[in-house]
Amino acid sequence: MSLGKYQEKRNFSSTPEPAGRTSSKSLQAGSALSYVIQKHRATQLHYDFRLEFDDVLLSWAVPKGPSLDPSVKRLAMQVEDHPVDYAGFEGVIPEGEYGGGTVMVWDQGVWTPEQDDIRAAIDRGDLKFTLQGEKLQGSWVLVRTRGFGSKADKSWLLIKHRDKFASTNDITAEQPRSVVTKRLLAEIARDHGGDVEKAATGDPPGGKSASRRVREKKGKTSKKAGSAKG
Ligand code: MN
């Protein structure tokens, strides 16, 4: 695994993202490795699903985020490997830089492969694993699927297996906050000098949202209390 693609896409004098170091954890079936899901309001909202493996974070961009419902398959586009210390990144990537926008640590924990040969499972496009995270739990699979055009070999599906953690609850809507700082996207944008209005479009609508508080602070008009709908 190499961070070449990761590094060539970014200008580290402009972005606060880590330039990257690697880990050297030994790999054994059944050993726990870290994972992180970063909610990222870039050009499009997506959830970056990252599994530590072979000194890097294997990464997939999941536009709709994970679903706890085993009947729901979520598209997961494989993207470049990220450095392991990227897992702690929460903040704002400047507009104009690669991935410009607000990043939240939406979930974190450890993942355990359910297959002996992880490399072979990845190469085959059928990776089964168990998550022990703050939001996600239980057994999941990432399976490569037939994609379109130039991204044909990058398209995977993220699917929950049936177990006691399966549910029809909409976890991305019900648990929209950072597991590290409890902030919404708009609050992270506000704290790091980002685009609050853009970030807020990735937060759930309605309620007393951070973007609304920010708008009220600025003295702009906001909806009357009670008129906001979810
Ligand atoms: Mn991203």
Boltz pocket constraint, residues with backbone or C-beta under 6 A from the ligand:
constraints:
  - pocket:
      binder: B
      contacts: [[A, 38], [A, 40], [A, 42], [A, 46], [A, 48], [A, 61], [A, 99]]
      max_distance: 6.0
